[in-house]
Amino acid sequence: MKPIKYVRHAKKRMKDREVGETETELAIEIPDLCEPSIKGRMNAFKFVNGRYLRVTFKEEADHILVITVTIRKKPFKG
């Protein structure tokens, strides 16, 4: 798998929402659901540590760039 890099916004959201890099990487590597988003991005959904995580990322030539991270107590879909 390609190395994962984070934009400043993603790092801030992860800190604010107490989401670690391990959880974020797990959502990207083994998502429960993954679907296309805008501007060539992807949304990876994962239920981890009792909450629903959405990681928006873009696959670049030599790395994966995490754009933002969102959490919920209820599922995003359904």
Contacts in CASP RR format, 6 or more apart in sequence:
PFRMAT RR
TARGET T0000
AUTHOR 0000-0000-0000
METHOD contacts of the structure
MODEL  1
MKPIKYVRHAKKRMKDREVGETETELAIEIPDLCEPSIKGRMNAFKFVNG
RYLRVTFKEEADHILVITVTIRKKPFKG
1 29 0 8 1.000
1 64 0 8 1.000
2 59 0 8 1.000
2 60 0 8 1.000
2 62 0 8 1.000
2 63 0 8 1.000
2 64 0 8 1.000
3 62 0 8 1.000
3 63 0 8 1.000
3 64 0 8 1.000
4 21 0 8 1.000
4 24 0 8 1.000
4 25 0 8 1.000
4 28 0 8 1.000
4 57 0 8 1.000
4 63 0 8 1.000
4 64 0 8 1.000
4 66 0 8 1.000
5 63 0 8 1.000
5 64 0 8 1.000
5 65 0 8 1.000
5 66 0 8 1.000
6 14 0 8 1.000
6 21 0 8 1.000
6 24 0 8 1.000
6 65 0 8 1.000
6 66 0 8 1.000
7 65 0 8 1.000
7 66 0 8 1.000
7 67 0 8 1.000
9 67 0 8 1.000
9 68 0 8 1.000
10 24 0 8 1.000
10 66 0 8 1.000
10 67 0 8 1.000
10 68 0 8 1.000
10 69 0 8 1.000
13 19 0 8 1.000
13 68 0 8 1.000
13 69 0 8 1.000
13 70 0 8 1.000
14 20 0 8 1.000
14 21 0 8 1.000
14 24 0 8 1.000
14 69 0 8 1.000
17 69 0 8 1.000
17 70 0 8 1.000
17 71 0 8 1.000
19 53 0 8 1.000
19 69 0 8 1.000
19 71 0 8 1.000
23 46 0 8 1.000
23 48 0 8 1.000
23 49 0 8 1.000
23 53 0 8 1.000
24 53 0 8 1.000
24 55 0 8 1.000
24 66 0 8 1.000
24 69 0 8 1.000
26 46 0 8 1.000
26 48 0 8 1.000
27 44 0 8 1.000
27 45 0 8 1.000
27 46 0 8 1.000
27 48 0 8 1.000
27 53 0 8 1.000
27 54 0 8 1.000
27 55 0 8 1.000
28 44 0 8 1.000
28 55 0 8 1.000
28 57 0 8 1.000
28 64 0 8 1.000
28 66 0 8 1.000
30 46 0 8 1.000
31 44 0 8 1.000
31 45 0 8 1.000
31 46 0 8 1.000
32 45 0 8 1.000
32 46 0 8 1.000
32 47 0 8 1.000
33 44 0 8 1.000
33 45 0 8 1.000
33 77 0 8 1.000
34 42 0 8 1.000
34 43 0 8 1.000
34 44 0 8 1.000
34 45 0 8 1.000
35 42 0 8 1.000
35 43 0 8 1.000
35 45 0 8 1.000
36 42 0 8 1.000
36 43 0 8 1.000
37 43 0 8 1.000
37 56 0 8 1.000
39 58 0 8 1.000
40 58 0 8 1.000
41 56 0 8 1.000
41 57 0 8 1.000
41 58 0 8 1.000
41 67 0 8 1.000
42 56 0 8 1.000
42 57 0 8 1.000
42 58 0 8 1.000
42 59 0 8 1.000
43 54 0 8 1.000
43 55 0 8 1.000
43 56 0 8 1.000
44 54 0 8 1.000
44 55 0 8 1.000
44 56 0 8 1.000
44 57 0 8 1.000
45 52 0 8 1.000
45 53 0 8 1.000
45 54 0 8 1.000
45 76 0 8 1.000
45 77 0 8 1.000
46 52 0 8 1.000
46 53 0 8 1.000
46 55 0 8 1.000
47 53 0 8 1.000
47 75 0 8 1.000
51 71 0 8 1.000
51 72 0 8 1.000
51 73 0 8 1.000
52 71 0 8 1.000
52 72 0 8 1.000
52 73 0 8 1.000
52 74 0 8 1.000
52 75 0 8 1.000
52 76 0 8 1.000
53 69 0 8 1.000
53 70 0 8 1.000
53 71 0 8 1.000
54 69 0 8 1.000
54 70 0 8 1.000
54 71 0 8 1.000
54 72 0 8 1.000
54 76 0 8 1.000
55 66 0 8 1.000
55 68 0 8 1.000
55 69 0 8 1.000
56 66 0 8 1.000
56 67 0 8 1.000
56 68 0 8 1.000
56 69 0 8 1.000
56 70 0 8 1.000
57 64 0 8 1.000
57 65 0 8 1.000
57 66 0 8 1.000
57 67 0 8 1.000
58 64 0 8 1.000
58 65 0 8 1.000
58 67 0 8 1.000
59 65 0 8 1.000
END
